[in-house]
Amino acid sequence: MDTQPDAFQVQVRAKKSVPALQWRLACAVLLAGAWATPASAHSGTGLAGGFVAGVLHPLSGPDHLLAMVSVGLWGAVLGRPLLVALPVIFPAMMAGGAMLGMFGVPVPPVELGIAVSVLMLGTAIALGLRPPVWLACVMVGVFALFHGYAHGRELPSAADPIGYSAGFVLSTGMLHIAGIALGALHETARGRMLVKGLGAAIGAAGLYFLTSAVL
């Protein structure tokens, strides 16, 4: 008797393994957000330079990490064209915000803007909000300005600002991709519940960040 699995069995097993990987990714995102501290994401002094430091920096604070994952996740839930547009708009506008921060251009309180971005993105995911394409793009673009500004203030203190910036942009893109991967869960009823739960957890974290910034 042939004991080798046929093509159909292999395909079924592969399909079953995908949700498991996405569940693990969801847990990893939440654990990473819970492990870091908000202040560590943008301390403003003593910033290490170089590509590796830039890659690691967005992972060091839950406010930035959750916002970047949320952009990819929300884009995946909304579908095209926002699936592509939002992860492109965020780093582009973040670069603009970094320039504002480097030159010290006055802006509204940055910590409040960052906290509100996490709160609103999480709420949008949890409630399944589907704004017009232009409004979603504007929201993400404005949020990105605040995140970029916070890091732009730190760039002059980096030993290698160009390498640091390249690593930071790469890390941001990877976090967007992680969010998009989680968004694939939205295709099933159970997955939609998980996505909404993730959104609610992200929104709750944003509310905590906002309370901490105000008090």
DRENKOL-828398 format. One record per residue: residue number from 0; x, y, z of N, C-alpha, C in turn. Coordinates in steps of 0.05 Angstrom, whole numbers, padded with zeros to 5 digits. Each point is the difference from the previous one (the first is absolute). Example, Ala and Ser with C-alpha at 12.3 -4.5 7.8 and 13.67 -1.06 7.14 Angstrom:
<pts>
<pt 0 <00264 -00114 00156> <-00018 00024 00000> <00018 00024 00000>>
<pt 1 <-00007 00021 -00014> <00016 00024 00001> <-00015 00022 00014>>
</pts>
This chain:
<pts>
<pt 0 <00017 -00024 00000> <-00017 00024 00000> <00018 00025 00000>>
<pt 1 <-00009 00020 -00016> <00016 00025 -00001> <-00007 00017 00024>>
<pt 2 <00020 00005 00017> <-00004 00016 00024> <00006 00029 -00004>>
<pt 3 <00009 00008 -00023> <00006 00028 -00006> <-00025 00017 -00001>>
<pt 4 <-00002 00023 00013> <-00024 00017 -00001> <-00003 00011 -00028>>
<pt 5 <-00026 00000 -00009> <-00005 00010 -00027> <00000 00030 00000>>
<pt 6 <-00003 00013 -00023> <00002 00029 -00003> <-00022 00013 00016>>
<pt 7 <-00024 -00012 00000> <-00023 00012 00014> <00006 00002 00030>>
<pt 8 <00011 -00022 00012> <00005 00000 00029> <00021 00021 00007>>
<pt 9 <00021 00003 -00017> <00021 00020 00005> <-00012 00028 -00001>>
<pt 10 <-00018 00005 -00019> <-00012 00026 -00003> <-00018 00007 00024>>
<pt 11 <-00015 -00020 00010> <-00017 00004 00024> <00017 00007 00024>>
<pt 12 <00022 -00015 00003> <00017 00005 00023> <00012 00028 -00001>>
<pt 13 <00008 00009 -00024> <00012 00026 -00004> <-00021 00022 00007>>
<pt 14 <-00025 -00005 -00008> <-00021 00020 00006> <-00005 00002 00030>>
<pt 15 <00002 -00023 00014> <-00005 00000 00028> <00023 00014 00015>>
<pt 16 <00024 -00001 -00011> <00023 00012 00014> <00000 00030 -00001>>
<pt 17 <-00013 00012 -00021> <00000 00029 -00003> <-00013 00014 00023>>
<pt 18 <-00025 -00007 00008> <-00013 00013 00022> <00017 -00002 00026>>
<pt 19 <00012 -00024 00004> <00017 -00003 00024> <00023 00020 00001>>
<pt 20 <00013 00004 -00023> <00021 00019 -00002> <-00010 00028 00005>>
<pt 21 <-00023 00007 -00010> <-00011 00026 00004> <-00008 00005 00029>>
<pt 22 <-00011 -00021 00013> <-00006 00003 00029> <00026 00005 00016>>
<pt 23 <00021 -00014 -00007> <00025 00004 00014> <00011 00028 -00005>>
<pt 24 <-00003 00010 -00025> <00009 00027 -00006> <-00016 00021 00016>>
<pt 25 <-00026 -00005 00003> <-00017 00018 00015> <00009 00001 00029>>
<pt 26 <00006 -00023 00012> <00010 -00001 00027> <00027 00013 00003>>
<pt 27 <00017 -00003 -00020> <00027 00012 00001> <-00003 00031 00000>>
<pt 28 <-00018 00010 -00017> <-00004 00029 -00001> <-00009 00011 00027>>
<pt 29 <-00019 -00013 00012> <-00011 00010 00026> <00021 -00003 00022>>
<pt 30 <00015 -00022 00000> <00021 -00003 00020> <00022 00021 -00003>>
<pt 31 <00007 00006 -00025> <00021 00020 -00005> <-00009 00027 00009>>
<pt 32 <-00026 00006 -00004> <-00011 00026 00008> <-00001 00002 00031>>
<pt 33 <-00006 -00023 00013> <-00002 00001 00029> <00027 00001 00013>>
<pt 34 <00021 -00012 -00013> <00026 -00001 00011> <00015 00026 00001>>
<pt 35 <-00003 00016 -00021> <00014 00025 -00002> <-00014 00022 00016>>
<pt 36 <00014 00022 00004> <-00011 00023 00014> <-00003 00023 -00019>>
<pt 37 <-00021 00017 00003> <-00005 00021 -00019> <00024 00020 -00002>>
<pt 38 <00012 00006 00022> <00021 00020 00000> <00025 -00009 -00015>>
<pt 39 <00004 -00026 -00001> <00025 -00009 -00013> <00000 00003 -00030>>
<pt 40 <-00023 00005 -00012> <-00001 00002 -00029> <00012 00026 -00010>>
<pt 41 <00000 00021 00016> <00010 00026 -00009> <00010 00016 00024>>
<pt 42 <00023 -00009 00011> <00011 00013 00023> <00012 00027 -00006>>
<pt 43 <00010 00003 -00024> <00010 00026 -00009> <00029 00006 00005>>
<pt 44 <00014 -00016 00016> <00028 00005 00005> <00015 -00027 -00001>>
<pt 45 <00025 00002 -00006> <00017 -00024 00000> <-00008 -00021 -00020>>
<pt 46 <-00011 00008 -00023> <-00009 -00018 -00020> <00024 -00014 -00014>>
<pt 47 <-00001 -00027 00000> <00022 -00014 -00014> <-00004 00003 -00030>>
<pt 48 <00021 00001 -00015> <-00001 00003 -00029> <00003 -00026 -00014>>
<pt 49 <-00004 00000 -00026> <00005 -00024 -00016> <-00026 -00014 -00009>>
<pt 50 <00004 -00017 -00020> <-00023 -00014 -00012> <-00014 -00018 00020>>
<pt 51 <00015 -00016 00016> <-00012 -00018 00019> <-00016 00014 00021>>
<pt 52 <00011 00023 00010> <-00015 00015 00019> <-00026 00011 -00011>>
<pt 53 <00000 00008 -00026> <-00024 00009 -00013> <-00021 -00022 -00003>>
<pt 54 <00009 -00024 -00006> <-00018 -00023 -00002> <-00013 -00006 00026>>
<pt 55 <00015 00001 00022> <-00010 -00008 00026> <-00017 00022 00013>>
<pt 56 <00005 00025 -00007> <-00013 00022 00014> <-00031 -00001 00000>>
<pt 57 <-00013 -00005 -00023> <-00030 -00001 00000> <-00011 -00023 00018>>
<pt 58 <00017 -00020 00005> <-00009 -00022 00016> <00002 00005 00030>>
<pt 59 <00012 00023 00007> <00007 00005 00028> <-00023 00014 00016>>
<pt 60 <-00021 00008 -00014> <-00022 00013 00014> <-00027 -00009 -00011>>
<pt 61 <-00019 -00006 00017> <-00026 -00011 -00009> <-00016 00020 -00016>>
<pt 62 <00003 00026 00006> <-00017 00020 -00015> <00006 -00001 -00030>>
<pt 63 <00026 00002 -00007> <00007 -00001 -00028> <-00005 -00028 -00012>>
<pt 64 <00007 -00021 00015> <-00003 -00027 -00011> <-00029 -00005 -00006>>
<pt 65 <-00018 00006 00019> <-00028 -00006 -00005> <-00012 00017 -00022>>
<pt 66 <00009 00025 -00002> <-00011 00017 -00021> <00008 -00011 -00028>>
<pt 67 <00025 -00008 -00003> <00010 -00010 -00025> <-00013 -00026 -00008>>
<pt 68 <-00004 -00018 00019> <-00014 -00025 -00006> <-00029 00006 -00007>>
<pt 69 <-00012 00019 00014> <-00028 00007 -00005> <-00005 00011 -00028>>
<pt 70 <00019 00015 -00010> <-00002 00010 -00027> <-00003 -00022 -00020>>
<pt 71 <00018 -00020 00002> <-00001 -00023 -00018> <-00026 -00017 00004>>
<pt 72 <-00007 -00003 00025> <-00024 -00016 00007> <-00026 00013 -00011>>
<pt 73 <-00002 00027 00005> <-00023 00014 -00010> <-00002 00000 -00030>>
<pt 74 <00023 00004 -00013> <00001 -00001 -00029> <-00009 -00026 -00011>>
<pt 75 <00008 -00022 00014> <-00008 -00027 -00009> <-00030 -00004 00003>>
<pt 76 <-00011 00010 00021> <-00029 -00002 00005> <-00015 00016 -00021>>
<pt 77 <00010 00024 -00006> <-00014 00017 -00019> <00003 -00009 -00029>>
<pt 78 <00022 -00015 -00006> <00004 -00010 -00027> <00011 00021 -00018>>
<pt 79 <00003 -00007 -00026> <00010 00018 -00020> <-00019 00023 -00004>>
<pt 80 <00011 00025 -00005> <00029 00006 -00004> <00015 00006 00026>>
<pt 81 <-00015 00001 00023> <00012 00008 00025> <00020 -00021 00011>>
<pt 82 <-00003 -00025 -00008> <00019 -00021 00007> <00028 00008 -00008>>
<pt 83 <00002 00013 -00022> <00026 00009 -00010> <00006 00029 00008>>
<pt 84 <-00021 00017 -00002> <00004 00029 00005> <00009 00007 00028>>
<pt 85 <-00013 -00012 00020> <00006 00008 00028> <00029 -00007 00008>>
<pt 86 <00010 -00024 -00006> <00028 -00006 00007> <00020 00016 -00016>>
<pt 87 <-00008 00012 -00022> <00018 00018 -00015> <-00001 00028 00011>>
<pt 88 <-00024 00009 00006> <-00004 00028 00010> <00014 00003 00027>>
<pt 89 <-00003 -00020 00018> <00011 00004 00027> <00030 00006 00000>>
<pt 90 <00017 -00017 -00012> <00029 00007 00001> <00007 00025 -00015>>
<pt 91 <-00015 00006 -00022> <00006 00024 -00015> <-00006 00025 00016>>
<pt 92 <-00023 00000 00014> <-00007 00023 00016> <00017 00001 00026>>
<pt 93 <00008 -00024 00009> <00017 -00001 00024> <00027 00013 -00006>>
<pt 94 <00010 -00003 -00025> <00025 00013 -00008> <-00003 00030 00001>>
<pt 95 <-00024 00010 -00010> <-00006 00028 00002> <-00001 00010 00028>>
<pt 96 <-00012 -00015 00018> <-00001 00007 00028> <00028 00001 00013>>
<pt 97 <00017 -00019 -00009> <00027 00000 00011> <00015 00025 -00008>>
<pt 98 <-00004 00010 -00025> <00012 00025 -00008> <-00009 00023 00017>>
<pt 99 <-00026 00001 00006> <-00011 00021 00017> <00014 -00001 00028>>
<pt 100 <00003 -00025 00010> <00012 -00003 00026> <00029 00008 00000>>
<pt 101 <00015 -00006 -00021> <00028 00007 -00001> <00004 00030 00000>>
<pt 102 <-00018 00015 -00013> <00002 00029 -00001> <-00015 00014 00022>>
<pt 103 <-00012 -00016 00018> <-00014 00012 00023> <-00024 00016 -00007>>
<pt 104 <-00014 -00007 -00021> <-00025 00014 -00007> <-00021 -00005 00021>>
<pt 105 <-00013 00021 00011> <-00020 -00004 00021> <-00024 -00016 -00010>>
<pt 106 <-00008 -00020 00015> <-00024 -00016 -00006> <-00016 -00004 00026>>
<pt 107 <-00025 -00009 -00002> <-00015 -00007 00024> <00015 -00021 00016>>
<pt 108 <-00008 -00004 00026> <00014 -00019 00017> <00004 -00028 -00013>>
<pt 109 <00025 -00008 -00004> <00005 -00024 -00015> <-00010 -00025 00014>>
<pt 110 <00005 -00002 00026> <-00009 -00023 00015> <-00030 -00004 -00001>>
<pt 111 <-00015 00022 00000> <-00029 -00002 -00002> <-00007 -00011 -00028>>
<pt 112 <00013 00011 -00020> <-00006 -00009 -00028> <00006 -00030 -00004>>
<pt 113 <00022 -00009 00012> <00007 -00029 -00003> <-00021 -00017 00015>>
<pt 114 <-00007 00008 00024> <-00020 -00015 00016> <-00027 -00001 -00015>>
<pt 115 <-00008 00023 -00011> <-00026 00001 -00014> <00001 -00018 -00025>>
<pt 116 <00023 -00001 -00013> <00002 -00017 -00024> <-00004 -00030 00007>>
<pt 117 <00011 -00009 00022> <-00003 -00028 00009> <-00030 -00004 00007>>
<pt 118 <-00011 00018 00015> <-00028 -00002 00009> <-00019 -00001 -00024>>
<pt 119 <00004 00018 -00019> <-00019 00001 -00023> <00003 -00023 -00019>>
<pt 120 <00025 -00008 -00005> <00005 -00023 -00018> <-00012 -00026 00013>>
<pt 121 <00005 -00004 00025> <-00011 -00023 00014> <-00031 00000 00000>>
<pt 122 <-00011 00024 00005> <-00029 00002 00000> <-00012 -00005 -00028>>
<pt 123 <00013 00010 -00021> <-00009 -00004 -00027> <00000 -00030 -00007>>
<pt 124 <00020 -00014 00009> <00002 -00029 -00006> <-00021 -00015 00016>>
<pt 125 <-00003 00007 00026> <-00020 -00014 00017> <-00028 00004 -00009>>
<pt 126 <-00007 00024 -00010> <-00027 00006 -00009> <-00005 -00006 -00029>>
<pt 127 <00021 -00008 -00014> <-00003 -00005 -00029> <-00007 00024 -00016>>
<pt 128 <00011 00024 00008> <-00006 00025 -00014> <00012 -00001 -00028>>
<pt 129 <-00016 00010 -00019> <00009 00001 -00028> <-00005 00028 -00011>>
<pt 130 <00018 00019 00007> <-00003 00027 -00010> <00007 00001 -00030>>
<pt 131 <-00007 00023 -00013> <00008 00003 -00028> <00031 -00002 -00002>>
<pt 132 <00008 -00008 -00024> <00029 -00004 -00005> <00016 00025 00008>>
<pt 133 <-00009 00023 -00009> <00015 00025 00005> <00003 00005 00030>>
<pt 134 <-00022 -00006 00015> <00001 00006 00029> <00019 -00019 00015>>
<pt 135 <-00001 -00025 -00008> <00019 -00019 00012> <00029 00007 -00005>>
<pt 136 <00005 00010 -00025> <00027 00008 -00007> <00009 00025 00016>>
<pt 137 <-00019 00019 00004> <00007 00024 00015> <00005 -00007 00029>>
<pt 138 <-00017 -00018 00012> <00004 -00008 00027> <00028 -00012 00005>>
<pt 139 <00007 -00019 -00017> <00025 -00014 00003> <00023 00019 -00005>>
<pt 140 <-00003 00018 -00020> <00021 00019 -00005> <00005 00019 00023>>
<pt 141 <-00021 00010 00013> <00003 00018 00023> <00013 -00015 00023>>
<pt 142 <-00009 -00025 00005> <00012 -00015 00022> <00030 -00004 -00005>>
<pt 143 <00007 -00006 -00025> <00028 -00005 -00007> <00018 00025 00005>>
<pt 144 <-00011 00023 -00004> <00015 00025 00006> <00009 00001 00029>>
<pt 145 <-00018 -00007 00018> <00007 00001 00028> <00021 -00021 00007>>
<pt 146 <-00003 -00024 -00011> <00020 -00021 00005> <00027 00008 -00011>>
<pt 147 <00000 00011 -00024> <00025 00008 -00013> <00013 00023 00015>>
<pt 148 <-00016 00019 00010> <00010 00023 00014> <00015 -00009 00025>>
<pt 149 <-00012 -00019 00015> <00013 -00010 00025> <00028 -00011 -00006>>
<pt 150 <00003 -00014 -00022> <00026 -00012 -00006> <00018 00020 -00014>>
<pt 151 <-00011 00020 -00014> <00016 00020 -00012> <00015 00017 00020>>
<pt 152 <-00011 00004 00023> <00014 00015 00021> <00025 -00015 00010>>
<pt 153 <00000 -00026 -00004> <00023 -00016 00010> <00022 -00003 -00020>>
<pt 154 <-00006 00003 -00026> <00020 -00006 -00021> <00026 00016 00003>>
<pt 155 <-00001 00026 00007> <00026 00014 00002> <00019 -00012 00020>>
<pt 156 <-00010 -00015 00020> <00018 -00012 00020> <00010 -00027 -00008>>
<pt 157 <-00009 -00011 -00023> <00009 -00026 -00009> <00027 00002 -00013>>
<pt 158 <00017 -00021 00005> <00027 00000 -00012> <-00001 -00003 -00030>>
<pt 159 <-00020 -00015 -00009> <-00002 -00006 -00029> <-00030 00004 -00008>>
<pt 160 <-00009 00025 -00003> <-00028 00005 -00005> <-00011 -00012 -00026>>
<pt 161 <00017 -00002 -00021> <-00010 -00012 -00025> <-00005 -00030 00004>>
<pt 162 <00019 -00014 00011> <-00003 -00029 00005> <-00023 -00005 00019>>
<pt 163 <-00002 00017 00020> <-00022 -00002 00020> <-00027 00003 -00014>>
<pt 164 <-00002 00020 -00017> <-00026 00006 -00014> <-00007 -00024 -00018>>
<pt 165 <00019 -00011 -00014> <-00005 -00023 -00018> <-00010 -00024 00016>>
<pt 166 <00012 -00005 00023> <-00009 -00022 00016> <-00027 00005 00012>>
<pt 167 <-00006 00025 00007> <-00026 00006 00011> <-00022 -00004 -00020>>
<pt 168 <00005 00009 -00025> <-00020 -00002 -00021> <-00005 -00030 -00006>>
<pt 169 <00021 -00016 -00001> <-00003 -00029 -00005> <-00016 -00013 00022>>
<pt 170 <00006 00007 00025> <-00015 -00012 00022> <-00029 00008 00000>>
<pt 171 <-00005 00025 -00008> <-00028 00009 -00002> <-00015 -00016 -00021>>
<pt 172 <00013 -00005 -00023> <-00013 -00015 -00021> <-00005 -00029 00009>>
<pt 173 <00018 -00012 00015> <-00005 -00027 00010> <-00023 -00001 00019>>
<pt 174 <-00003 00020 00017> <-00023 00001 00018> <-00026 00003 -00015>>
<pt 175 <00000 00016 -00022> <-00023 00002 -00017> <-00007 -00027 -00012>>
<pt 176 <00020 -00015 -00009> <-00004 -00026 -00011> <-00012 -00020 00021>>
<pt 177 <00010 00003 00024> <-00011 -00017 00022> <-00030 00006 00004>>
<pt 178 <-00007 00025 -00001> <-00028 00007 00002> <-00017 -00011 -00023>>
<pt 179 <00011 00002 -00024> <-00014 -00011 -00023> <-00004 -00030 00003>>
<pt 180 <00020 -00014 00010> <-00002 -00029 00004> <-00022 -00006 00020>>
<pt 181 <-00001 00015 00021> <-00022 -00004 00020> <-00027 00006 -00013>>
<pt 182 <-00001 00019 -00019> <-00025 00007 -00013> <-00012 -00023 -00016>>
<pt 183 <00017 -00019 -00008> <-00009 -00023 -00015> <-00020 -00017 00016>>
<pt 184 <00001 00003 00027> <-00019 -00015 00017> <-00028 00010 -00004>>
<pt 185 <-00003 00024 -00011> <-00026 00012 -00003> <-00018 -00015 -00020>>
<pt 186 <00011 -00019 -00014> <-00014 -00015 -00020> <-00019 -00021 00011>>
<pt 187 <00003 -00007 00026> <-00017 -00020 00013> <-00015 00014 00023>>
<pt 188 <-00023 -00013 00008> <-00016 00012 00021> <00016 00001 00027>>
<pt 189 <00014 -00022 00006> <00016 00000 00024> <00023 00020 -00002>>
<pt 190 <00011 00002 -00023> <00022 00019 -00004> <-00009 00029 00003>>
<pt 191 <-00024 00006 -00010> <-00011 00027 00003> <-00003 00007 00030>>
<pt 192 <-00009 -00019 00016> <-00002 00005 00028> <00027 00006 00013>>
<pt 193 <00020 -00015 -00009> <00027 00004 00010> <00010 00028 -00008>>
<pt 194 <-00004 00007 -00025> <00009 00027 -00009> <-00014 00022 00016>>
<pt 195 <-00026 -00003 00004> <-00014 00021 00016> <00011 00000 00028>>
<pt 196 <00006 -00023 00011> <00011 -00001 00027> <00028 00013 00001>>
<pt 197 <00016 -00004 -00020> <00026 00013 -00002> <-00004 00030 -00001>>
<pt 198 <-00019 00009 -00016> <-00006 00028 -00002> <-00008 00012 00026>>
<pt 199 <-00017 -00014 00015> <-00009 00009 00026> <00024 00002 00020>>
<pt 200 <00018 -00020 -00001> <00023 00001 00017> <00019 00023 -00007>>
<pt 201 <00004 00004 -00026> <00016 00023 -00009> <-00012 00026 00009>>
<pt 202 <-00026 00002 -00004> <-00014 00025 00009> <00002 00005 00029>>
<pt 203 <-00002 -00021 00016> <00003 00002 00029> <00029 00010 00007>>
<pt 204 <00019 -00011 -00014> <00028 00009 00004> <00003 00029 -00007>>
<pt 205 <-00013 00009 -00022> <00001 00028 -00007> <-00013 00018 00021>>
<pt 206 <-00021 -00009 00012> <-00013 00015 00021> <00018 00003 00024>>
<pt 207 <00015 -00022 00006> <00020 00001 00022> <00022 00020 -00007>>
<pt 208 <00010 -00001 -00024> <00021 00019 -00008> <-00010 00029 00002>>
<pt 209 <-00025 00004 -00008> <-00012 00027 00000> <-00002 00010 00029>>
<pt 210 <-00010 -00018 00017> <-00002 00008 00029> <00027 00006 00012>>
<pt 211 <00020 -00016 -00007> <00027 00005 00010> <00012 00026 -00010>>
<pt 212 <-00007 00007 -00025> <00011 00025 -00012> <-00014 00024 00012>>
<pt 213 <-00025 -00002 00008> <-00015 00022 00011> <00007 00005 00029>>
<pt 214 <00003 -00021 00015> <00005 00002 00029> <00029 00006 00006>>
</pts>
